[in-house]
Amino acid sequence: MAAEKKYKTFWSFYPYYLTEHGDVTNRTLHFIGTAGLIVILVVAIVLQKWWMLALIPVCGYGFAWVGHYFIEKNKPATFTYPLYSLGSDFVMFWHMLTGQIGKKLEEAKKIIQ
């Protein structure tokens, strides 16, 4: 499938990323993990509890990987495209938060076919 393709830009990668998150439960777990890491970051800064920063990858990746391994049953894109994947998670979070995710996922499916 498209996972074999070499992505050279973030915006060419993002449609592939979205199609790897087709299940709403997987996307919801990603959303929870991303929201959680944002909360952890803010709390760590406000309270100046720098040890809390170590919780960020646990929260972010923990929820995401559960979604991939147990729900979507695919390999997280983080292993092949770590920076594009990280950025895509925040873009997907924004698209979910603003109600654009359905439209963006349909567009991505057309591109990846």
DOKE-528581 format. One line per field, with one value per residue (C-alpha): residue number from 1; residue in three letters; chain; y, x, z. Coordinates in Angstrom, 2 decimals, decimal comma, padded with zeros to 5 digits. Layout:
# residues N
i	c(NUM  ...)
aa	c(ala  ...)
ch	c(A  ...)
yy	c(Y  ...)
xx	c(X  ...)
zz	c(Z  ...)
//
This chain:
# residues 113
i	c(1  2  3  4  5  6  7  8  9  10  11  12  13  14  15  16  17  18  19  20  21  22  23  24  25  26  27  28  29  30  31  32  33  34  35  36  37  38  39  40  41  42  43  44  45  46  47  48  49  50  51  52  53  54  55  56  57  58  59  60  61  62  63  64  65  66  67  68  69  70  71  72  73  74  75  76  77  78  79  80  81  82  83  84  85  86  87  88  89  90  91  92  93  94  95  96  97  98  99  100  101  102  103  104  105  106  107  108  109  110  111  112  113)
aa	c(met  ala  ala  glu  lys  lys  tyr  lys  thr  phe  trp  ser  phe  tyr  pro  tyr  tyr  leu  thr  glu  his  gly  asp  val  thr  asn  arg  thr  leu  his  phe  ile  gly  thr  ala  gly  leu  ile  val  ile  leu  val  val  ala  ile  val  leu  gln  lys  trp  trp  met  leu  ala  leu  ile  pro  val  cys  gly  tyr  gly  phe  ala  trp  val  gly  his  tyr  phe  ile  glu  lys  asn  lys  pro  ala  thr  phe  thr  tyr  pro  leu  tyr  ser  leu  gly  ser  asp  phe  val  met  phe  trp  his  met  leu  thr  gly  gln  ile  gly  lys  lys  leu  glu  glu  ala  lys  lys  ile  ile  gln)
ch	c(A  A  A  A  A  A  A  A  A  A  A  A  A  A  A  A  A  A  A  A  A  A  A  A  A  A  A  A  A  A  A  A  A  A  A  A  A  A  A  A  A  A  A  A  A  A  A  A  A  A  A  A  A  A  A  A  A  A  A  A  A  A  A  A  A  A  A  A  A  A  A  A  A  A  A  A  A  A  A  A  A  A  A  A  A  A  A  A  A  A  A  A  A  A  A  A  A  A  A  A  A  A  A  A  A  A  A  A  A  A  A  A  A)
yy	c(000,00  003,65  002,90  001,90  005,38  007,77  011,03  014,09  016,75  017,00  017,82  014,84  012,62  013,93  012,23  008,89  009,61  010,27  007,04  005,16  006,68  005,70  004,26  006,88  005,16  005,29  008,98  009,59  007,91  010,11  013,16  012,22  011,62  014,91  016,86  015,14  016,03  019,66  019,73  018,12  020,66  023,62  022,28  021,50  025,04  026,76  024,69  024,51  020,74  019,78  016,07  016,13  016,66  012,99  012,12  013,79  010,94  008,36  010,10  011,00  007,73  005,55  006,44  006,46  003,08  001,44  002,76  001,36  -002,03  -002,95  -001,02  -000,05  -003,03  -001,19  000,02  003,60  005,93  007,24  004,43  005,41  009,14  010,39  014,14  014,06  011,79  014,08  017,11  015,21  014,29  017,97  018,81  015,91  017,14  020,58  019,08  017,07  020,05  022,25  019,60  019,32  015,73  014,03  016,21  015,89  012,10  011,82  014,04  011,90  008,67  010,08  011,08  007,77  005,48)
xx	c(000,00  001,00  003,31  005,97  006,02  008,80  007,27  009,42  007,09  004,84  001,74  002,25  002,57  -000,49  -003,15  -001,40  -001,29  -005,03  -005,85  -003,89  -006,33  -009,61  -011,17  -012,90  -011,79  -008,15  -008,49  -010,19  -007,33  -004,87  -006,96  -006,94  -003,18  -002,46  -004,79  -003,15  000,36  -000,66  -002,13  001,01  003,20  001,19  001,01  004,76  005,56  003,11  004,18  007,82  007,72  010,19  010,03  006,50  007,94  008,98  005,26  004,65  005,83  004,19  000,85  001,08  002,50  000,69  -002,79  -001,74  -000,04  -002,98  -005,14  -002,85  -002,06  -005,47  -007,99  -006,57  -004,16  -001,48  002,05  002,33  003,85  006,12  008,58  009,11  008,40  008,84  008,75  006,03  004,00  004,39  003,36  000,47  -000,84  -001,15  -002,77  -005,22  -005,91  -006,75  -008,93  -010,82  -011,15  -012,54  -014,85  -012,92  -011,73  -014,49  -013,87  -010,08  -010,28  -012,47  -010,03  -007,13  -008,80  -009,16  -005,50  -004,15  -006,23)
zz	c(000,00  000,33  003,26  000,74  -000,78  000,24  001,40  000,83  002,22  005,22  003,16  000,86  003,96  005,82  003,60  004,15  007,89  007,96  006,13  008,80  011,33  009,69  012,84  014,98  018,21  017,13  016,28  019,62  021,47  019,56  020,47  024,16  024,11  022,38  024,68  027,63  026,56  026,05  029,57  031,00  029,23  030,50  034,06  034,08  032,97  035,34  038,35  037,22  037,75  035,03  035,84  034,42  030,94  031,01  031,01  027,64  025,40  027,68  027,37  023,68  022,39  024,92  023,74  020,07  020,13  021,90  019,07  016,40  017,88  019,29  017,20  013,81  013,80  011,85  012,52  013,78  011,19  013,96  013,30  009,65  009,64  013,23  012,56  009,92  012,18  015,19  013,16  011,60  015,02  015,92  012,57  012,99  016,55  015,14  012,40  015,03  017,37  014,57  013,07  009,80  010,23  008,23  005,18  005,50  005,80  002,70  000,75  001,96  000,84  -002,68  -002,78  -001,44  -003,70)
//
